[in-house]
């Protein structure tokens, strides 16, 4: 049985990853992005007039992650955490709004188990951070779908990418 080939999205640039699992993408200006999808979301938002910028080191947010089977050497407590940082993909400011009303966007084509664990730890530590997720498609995760998982565990808005953000996001 032959598989149907997915329709290619028209995104300028080229893939720079040499391995099959390396999805890095170079835009026409020479910047390296984590994936073609992430850059495509950024480019579509920029061209539609939405105020969007790529997040960098200054946008890194710290959070705590529980250490499984960890034990404190000083007091023998099993309640041990490690400090980590998380950098979202994009920062969006809705039309005619103050930058304080902006929110972070995580753009994902495929959300691996390790990344889901990271996002759950981040949301437990920082539940008030304005974060939203844009996904390429809705696929099975556990006993449900990705959008159900995001709604249940992260409790953030999620959108299946169709070329633009929902009206209530902008």
KOLFIDREN-460364 format. One record per residue: residue number from 1; residue in one letter; x, y, z of N, C-alpha, C, O in turn. Coordinates in steps of 0.05 Angstrom, whole numbers, plus 32768, in hexadecimal, padded with zeros to 4 digits. Last residue first. Example, Ala and Ser with C-alpha at 12.3 -4.5 7.8 and 13.67 -1.06 7.14 Angstrom:
<rs>
   num   residuo    n.u    n.v    n.w   ca.u   ca.v   ca.w    c.u    c.v    c.w    o.u    o.v    o.w
     2         S   8101   7FD3   808E   8111   7FEB   808F   8102   8001   809D   810C   8017   80A1
     1         A   8108   7F8E   809C   80F6   7FA6   809C   8108   7FBE   809C   811D   7FBE   80A9
</rs>
This chain:
<rs>
   num   residuo    n.u    n.v    n.w   ca.u   ca.v   ca.w    c.u    c.v    c.w    o.u    o.v    o.w
   170         X   7F94   82E4   8174   7FA1   82FD   8169   7F90   8315   816E   7F97   832B   8167
   169         X   7F76   82BD   818A   7F92   82BE   8192   7F9F   82D8   8189   7FB2   82E2   8195
   168         X   7F45   82BF   8172   7F46   82C7   818E   7F63   82C8   8199   7F67   82D2   81AF
   167         X   7F51   82AA   813E   7F4B   82C6   8141   7F4D   82CF   815E   7F57   82E5   8163
   166         X   7F8A   827D   813C   7F6D   8282   813F   7F69   82A0   8145   7F7A   82AD   8150
   165         X   7FBE   8288   810A   7FB5   8283   8126   7F97   8288   8128   7F8C   8296   8117
   164         X   7FC8   8263   80CC   7FC4   827C   80DC   7FBB   8274   80F8   7FB2   825E   80FD
   163         X   7FD0   8232   80B6   7FDB   8249   80A8   7FD8   8263   80B7   7FE4   8277   80B0
   162         X   7FBE   820D   80D7   7FB1   820E   80BD   7FBA   8226   80AD   7FAE   822E   809A
   161         X   7FD0   81E5   810E   7FD8   81FA   80FB   7FCA   81F7   80E0   7FC9   81E2   80D4
   160         X   7FA7   81DF   8144   7FB2   81CF   812E   7FB7   81E3   8117   7FA4   81F0   810E
   159         X   7FB4   81F8   8184   7FA8   81FD   8169   7FB6   81EC   8155   7FCF   81EA   8154
   158         X   7FA4   8200   81C9   7FB3   81F2   81B4   7FA5   81F6   8199   7F8C   81F7   8199
   157         X   7FAB   821F   8208   7F9E   821E   81EE   7FB0   8210   81DA   7FC8   8214   81DA
   156         X   7FBA   81F3   8241   7FBF   820B   8230   7FB0   8208   8216   7FA9   81F2   820E
   155         X   7FC1   81C7   8263   7FAC   81DB   8268   7FB2   81F5   825A   7FAF   820B   8266
   154         X   7FE2   819C   8263   7FEF   81B6   8263   7FDA   81CD   8269   7FE2   81E2   8273
   153         X   7FBE   8170   8267   7FD5   8172   8278   7FE2   818E   827A   7FEB   8196   828F
   152         X   7F90   817B   8245   7F8E   816D   825F   7FA5   8173   8272   7FA1   817A   8289
   151         X   7FA2   8195   8217   7F8D   81A1   8227   7F8C   8195   8243   7F87   81A3   8256
   150         X   7FC9   8170   8206   7FD1   818C   820C   7FBC   8198   821E   7FC2   81A6   8232
   149         X   7FA8   8143   81FC   7FBE   8141   8210   7FC6   815E   8219   7FC9   8163   8231
   148         X   7F87   8155   81D3   7F7B   814D   81ED   7F90   814D   8203   7F8B   8155   8219
   147         X   7FAE   815D   81AC   7F9F   8174   81B6   7F91   816E   81D0   7F90   817F   81E2
   146         X   7FBF   8127   81A4   7FD1   813B   81AE   7FC2   8153   81B9   7FCA   815D   81CF
   145         X   7F8D   80F8   81BD   7F9C   8106   81A8   7FAE   811B   81B5   7FAC   8121   81CC
   144         X   7F90   80BD   81E6   7F82   80D2   81D9   7F92   80DE   81C2   7FA2   80D0   81B5
   143         X   7FB1   809B   8201   7F95   8092   81FC   7F84   80A6   81EE   7F6D   80A2   81E9
   142         X   7FEC   80AF   81E3   7FE0   809F   81F8   7FC5   8095   81F0   7FC2   8088   81DC
   141         X   7FDA   80D2   81AD   7FED   80D3   81C3   7FE0   80C5   81DA   7FCC   80CE   81E5
   140         X   7FCE   80D9   8167   7FCA   80CA   8180   7FE1   80CD   8194   7FF8   80CA   818D
   139         X   7FCE   811D   814F   7FD4   8101   814C   7FD0   80F3   8167   7FCF   8101   817B
   138         X   7FC2   8155   812A   7FBA   8148   8143   7FBD   812A   813F   7FB1   811E   812D
   137         X   7FF9   817E   8111   7FE1   816D   810E   7FDA   8160   8128   7FEB   815F   813A
   136         X   8019   81A7   8122   8016   81A3   8106   7FFD   8192   8100   7FEE   8197   80ED
   135         X   8005   81D5   8156   800F   81BB   814D   8009   81B8   812F   7FF6   81C3   8125
   134         X   8013   8205   8184   800A   8202   8169   8016   81E8   815F   802F   81E4   8161
   133         X   8001   821B   81C5   800F   8207   81B4   8002   8206   8198   7FE9   8206   8196
   132         X   8013   824D   81F4   8000   8241   81E2   800F   822F   81D0   8027   8232   81CB
   131         X   801A   826D   8233   8026   825B   821F   800F   824F   820E   7FFA   8248   8219
   130         X   8027   8296   8264   8015   8295   824D   8022   8285   8237   8034   8290   8229
   129         X   8031   827B   82A4   803E   8284   828B   802A   8281   8274   801E   826B   8271
   128         X   801B   8264   82D1   8010   827E   82C8   801D   8289   82AE   8014   829D   82A4
   127         X   8035   8235   82DE   801A   8233   82D2   8010   824E   82C8   7FFE   824E   82B7
   126         X   806D   821F   82E5   8066   823A   82DD   804A   8239   82CF   8049   823D   82B7
   125         X   806F   81E9   82F6   807F   81FD   8304   8075   8219   82FE   8075   822A   8310
   124         X   804C   81D0   82D3   8048   81CC   82F0   8057   81E2   82FF   804C   81EC   8313
   123         X   8063   81DF   82A2   8048   81E9   82A9   8042   81E5   82C6   8034   81F6   82D2
   122         X   8094   81C2   82A4   8093   81DF   82A1   8079   81EB   82AA   8078   81FE   82B9
   121         X   8081   818D   82A5   8091   8198   82BC   8090   81B6   82BC   808E   81C3   82D0
   120         X   8069   818C   8272   8059   8187   828B   8067   8192   82A3   805B   819F   82B4
   119         X   8095   8195   8251   807F   81A9   8251   806D   81A5   826A   8064   81B9   8275
   118         X   80B3   8166   825B   80BE   8180   8261   80A8   8195   8263   80A8   81A5   8276
   117         X   8090   813F   8248   8098   813F   8264   80A3   815A   826C   809C   8165   8281
   116         X   8090   814D   8212   8076   814E   8221   807C   814F   823F   806F   815E   824E
   115         X   80C4   8142   8205   80BB   815E   8204   80A1   8161   8213   809C   8176   821F
   114         X   80C5   810A   820A   80D6   811B   821B   80CD   8138   821C   80CF   8145   8231
   113         X   809F   80FB   81E2   809A   80F6   81FE   80AB   8107   8211   80A1   8112   8224
   112         X   8097   812E   81AE   80A2   8115   81BA   809D   8113   81D8   8097   8127   81E5
   111         X   806E   8148   8184   8075   814C   81A0   807D   8132   81AC   806D   8122   81B4
   110         X   8077   8163   8145   8073   814A   8154   807E   814F   8170   8094   8159   8173
   109         X   8074   8199   813A   806A   8186   8126   8065   816B   8133   8050   815F   812E
   108         X   8065   81D1   8161   806F   81B6   8160   8063   81A6   8149   804B   81A7   8145
   107         X   8072   820D   817F   8069   8201   8166   8076   81E6   8164   808E   81E3   8164
   106         X   805C   8233   81B3   806D   821B   81AE   8062   820E   8195   804B   8205   8194
   105         X   805A   8276   81C3   804F   8261   81B2   8064   824B   81AF   807B   8251   81A8
   104         X   8049   82A4   81F7   805C   8293   81EA   804E   827D   81D9   8038   8274   81E1
   103         X   802A   82E5   81F2   802B   82C9   81FB   8040   82BA   81EB   8047   82C2   81D5
   102         X   801A   8329   8208   8024   8314   81F6   8025   82F9   8202   8021   82F6   821B
   101         X   800E   8352   8228   7FF8   8340   8222   8001   832A   820F   7FF0   8319   8207
   100         X   803B   8372   8228   8036   8362   8240   801F   834E   823C   801E   833A   824A
    99         X   8037   8390   81F9   8048   8378   81F9   8045   8366   8212   804B   834E   8212
    98         X   7FF2   83A1   81EF   800B   83A6   81FD   801C   838D   81FC   8012   8377   81FE
    97         X   7FD4   839E   81AE   7FD6   8397   81CA   7FF1   839F   81D5   8004   83A4   81C6
    96         X   7FC9   839C   8177   7FC2   83B4   8187   7FC1   83AE   81A5   7FB0   83B8   81B3
    95         X   7FC8   8355   8171   7FC5   836F   8165   7FBC   8385   8179   7FAB   8380   818A
    94         X   7FF2   8330   81A1   7FDA   8335   8191   7FD8   8351   8187   7FE4   8364   8192
    93         X   8032   831A   819B   8023   8330   81A7   800A   8334   8196   800D   833B   817F
    92         X   8057   82DF   81A6   8043   82ED   8196   8035   8302   81A7   802E   82FE   81BE
    91         X   8092   82BD   81A1   8083   82CE   81B2   8071   82DF   81A1   807A   82ED   818E
    90         X   80A7   8277   8197   809F   8292   818E   8091   82A2   81A4   8087   8297   81B7
    89         X   80BC   824B   81B6   80C4   8250   819B   80BF   826D   8193   80D1   827A   8188
    88         X   80D8   824E   81FA   80C3   824A   81E7   80CC   8251   81CB   80E2   825C   81C7
    87         X   8107   822F   8220   8104   8245   820E   80EE   823F   81F9   80F2   822D   81E9
    86         X   8114   821D   8262   8104   8217   824A   8102   8231   8239   80FB   8246   8244
    85         X   8141   8200   8291   8136   8217   8282   8128   820E   8269   812E   81F9   825E
    84         X   8142   81E5   82D4   8145   81E3   82B7   813B   81FD   82AA   812F   820D   82B8
    83         X   8156   81C9   8311   814F   81E1   8302   8155   81DD   82E5   816A   81D4   82DD
    82         X   8139   818F   832E   8150   819B   8321   8146   81B4   8312   812F   81B4   8308
    81         X   8127   8174   836F   8121   8180   8355   813A   818B   8349   814E   818F   8356
    80         X   8110   8143   839C   8127   8151   8390   811F   815B   8374   8112   814D   8365
    79         X   80FC   8125   83CE   80EF   813B   83BF   8106   814C   83B3   810D   8161   83BF
    78         X   8114   8102   83EF   8110   80F9   83D3   8102   810E   83C2   80FD   8109   83AB
    77         X   8148   8113   841D   812D   8118   8413   812B   810D   83F6   813E   810E   83E7
    76         X   8179   8111   8435   816D   80F8   842C   8150   80FB   8423   8142   80E7   8421
    75         X   8196   8140   843E   8180   8139   8451   8171   811F   844A   815F   8118   8458
    74         X   81C3   813D   841A   81C4   814A   8434   81AF   8140   8448   81B5   8139   845E
    73         X   81B5   8124   83EC   81CB   8119   83FB   81CE   8125   8416   81DA   8119   8428
    72         X   8174   8115   83D7   8186   812A   83E0   819C   811D   83F1   8196   810E   8403
    71         X   8166   80EC   83A1   8167   80ED   83BE   817C   8103   83C5   8192   8103   83BA
    70         X   813A   80D6   836B   814F   80E7   8376   814F   80E7   8395   813A   80E2   83A1
    69         X   8115   80BC   834C   8126   80AC   835D   813D   80BC   8369   8152   80B0   8370
    68         X   8113   80F3   8321   8109   80D8   8327   811D   80C8   8337   8135   80C7   832F
    67         X   810F   8134   8331   8123   811F   832B   8118   8104   8334   8113   8100   834C
    66         X   80E3   8163   8314   80E8   814F   8329   80FC   813B   831F   80FB   8132   8309
    65         X   80F7   81A3   82FF   80EF   8188   82F7   80F6   8175   830D   810C   8175   8317
    64         X   80E6   81E8   82FB   80F2   81D2   830A   80E6   81B7   8300   80CE   81B5   82FA
    63         X   80FB   821D   82CF   80E7   820C   82DC   80F5   81F6   82EA   810D   81F2   82E7
    62         X   8106   825B   82AD   810F   8246   82BE   80F7   8236   82CA   80E2   8242   82CE
    61         X   8105   826E   826A   80F6   826E   8283   8100   8256   8293   8103   8240   8289
    60         X   8121   8299   823A   8123   8280   8248   8116   8282   8263   811A   8295   8272
    59         X   8126   82C8   821E   810A   82BE   8224   810A   82A4   8233   80F5   8299   8239
    58         X   815A   82CF   8215   814E   82E2   8228   8131   82D9   822F   8126   82E2   8243
    57         X   8165   82AA   81EC   816E   82A4   8207   8161   82B6   821C   815C   82AE   8233
    56         X   8128   82B2   81C6   8144   82AC   81C9   814B   82A7   81E6   813A   82A1   81F6
    55         X   80F1   82AB   8198   80FC   82AC   81B4   8119   82A5   81B4   8122   8294   81A5
    54         X   80DE   82D5   8163   80EA   82BC   816B   80F5   82BF   8187   8102   82D3   818E
    53         X   80A1   82F9   8162   80BE   82F8   8162   80C7   82DD   816C   80B8   82CF   817A
    52         X   806A   831C   8146   8075   8303   8150   8094   8305   814F   809F   8312   813D
    51         X   8030   833A   8139   804A   8341   8146   8055   8328   8153   804B   831F   8167
    50         X   8013   832B   80FB   8013   8326   8117   802F   832D   8122   8043   8327   8116
    49         X   8013   832E   80C4   8012   8347   80D3   8011   8344   80F1   800F   8357   8100
    48         X   801B   8302   80A5   7FFF   830A   80AA   7FFC   8323   80BB   7FE6   832C   80C1
    47         X   8051   82FA   80A7   8046   8304   808E   8028   830D   8091   801E   831D   8081
    46         X   8057   82E5   80DB   8064   82FF   80D3   8057   830B   80BB   8052   8323   80BA
    45         X   803B   82B5   80D6   8031   82C9   80E9   803D   82E5   80E2   802F   82F9   80E2
    44         X   805A   829B   80B0   803E   82A0   80AA   8033   82B6   80BD   8024   82C7   80B4
    43         X   808C   8298   80CA   808A   82A7   80B1   806D   82AE   80AB   8067   82C4   80A2
    42         X   807F   8277   80F7   8089   8292   80FB   8085   82A3   80E2   807B   82B9   80E3
    41         X   806F   8248   80DC   805C   8256   80EE   8065   8273   80F2   8055   8285   80EF
    40         X   80A0   823B   80C2   8087   8241   80B2   8072   824F   80C3   8065   8261   80B8
    39         X   80C2   8231   80ED   80C7   8248   80DC   80AE   8250   80CC   80A8   8267   80C8
    38         X   80A8   8202   80FF   80AC   8219   8111   80B0   8232   8101   80A4   8247   8106
    37         X   80AD   81E1   80D1   8093   81E9   80DB   8095   8201   80ED   8085   8214   80EA
    36         X   80E4   81D9   80CC   80D6   81E8   80B7   80BB   81F1   80C0   80B2   8207   80B9
    35         X   8104   81E3   810C   80F7   81D3   80F8   80EB   81E5   80E3   80E8   81FD   80E7
    34         X   8126   8205   8128   8124   81E9   8131   8117   81D8   811C   811E   81C0   811A
    33         X   814E   822E   80FB   8136   8229   810C   8135   820C   8113   8142   81FB   8107
    32         X   8180   825C   80ED   817A   823F   80F0   8162   823D   8104   8162   8249   8119
    31         X   8184   828F   80BC   817F   8287   80D8   8177   826A   80D9   8168   8260   80C7
    30         X   8188   82A1   8087   819E   8291   8092   819B   8289   80AF   81AD   827D   80BB
    29         X   815D   82B7   806E   8171   82CA   807A   8188   82BB   8087   819B   82C8   8090
    28         X   813D   828B   805F   814C   829A   804B   8161   82AE   8055   8174   82B4   8047
    27         X   814B   825A   8095   813A   826C   8086   814A   827C   8071   8163   827A   8071
    26         X   8158   8217   809D   8164   8231   809A   8152   8243   8089   814A   823B   8073
    25         X   8146   81E7   80CE   813F   81F4   80B5   814D   820F   80B4   814D   821E   80C8
    24         X   814C   81A5   80EC   8152   81C2   80EB   814E   81CD   80CF   8152   81C0   80BA
    23         X   813F   8171   80F8   812C   8180   80E8   8133   819D   80E5   8122   81AD   80DC
    22         X   815C   8135   80FB   8164   8151   80FF   8153   8163   80EC   8158   8164   80D4
    21         X   8150   8102   80ED   8143   810D   8105   8149   812A   810A   813C   8137   811B
    20         X   8171   80F9   80C2   8154   80F8   80BE   8145   8105   80D5   8131   8111   80D1
    19         X   81A8   8127   80BF   819C   810E   80C7   817E   8110   80C4   8173   8125   80C3
    18         X   81B3   815B   80B0   81BD   8145   809F   81B0   812B   80A6   81AD   8119   8094
    17         X   8190   8198   80AE   8196   817F   80BD   819E   8169   80AA   8191   8165   8095
    16         X   817F   81C0   808E   819C   81BF   8093   81A3   81A6   80A3   81BB   819F   80A4
    15         X   8151   81D0   805B   8157   81BF   8072   8176   81BD   8075   8184   81B9   8062
    14         X   8143   8213   8049   814D   81F9   8043   8153   81EA   805D   8159   81F6   8071
    13         X   8113   8243   802F   8129   823B   803F   8132   821F   8037   812B   8214   8022
    12         X   80CD   8251   8031   80E7   8256   8026   80FD   824D   8039   80FA   8250   8052
    11         X   8099   8225   802D   80A9   8234   8040   80C4   8238   8034   80D2   8224   802E
    10         X   8062   820A   801D   8074   821C   800F   8082   822E   8024   8077   8243   802B
     9         X   805C   81C6   802D   8055   81E2   8034   806A   81F4   8027   8082   81ED   8027
     8         X   8046   818F   8006   805C   819F   8010   8053   81BB   8016   8044   81C7   8007
     7         X   8019   815D   8019   801D   8175   800A   8033   8186   8016   8033   818A   802E
     6         X   8032   811B   8021   8027   8133   802C   802C   814A   8019   8040   814B   800C
     5         X   8021   80E3   7FFA   8035   80F6   8000   8028   8110   800B   8014   8119   7FFF
     4         X   8006   80A7   8012   8001   80C0   8004   8017   80D4   800D   801E   80D5   8024
     3         X   8025   8068   8009   801D   807E   801A   8019   8097   8009   8026   809B   7FF5
     2         X   800D   802B   7FEE   801D   8043   7FEC   8012   8059   7FFE   7FFA   805D   8001
     1         X   8011   7FE9   8000   8000   8000   8000   8012   8019   8000   8024   801B   8010
</rs>
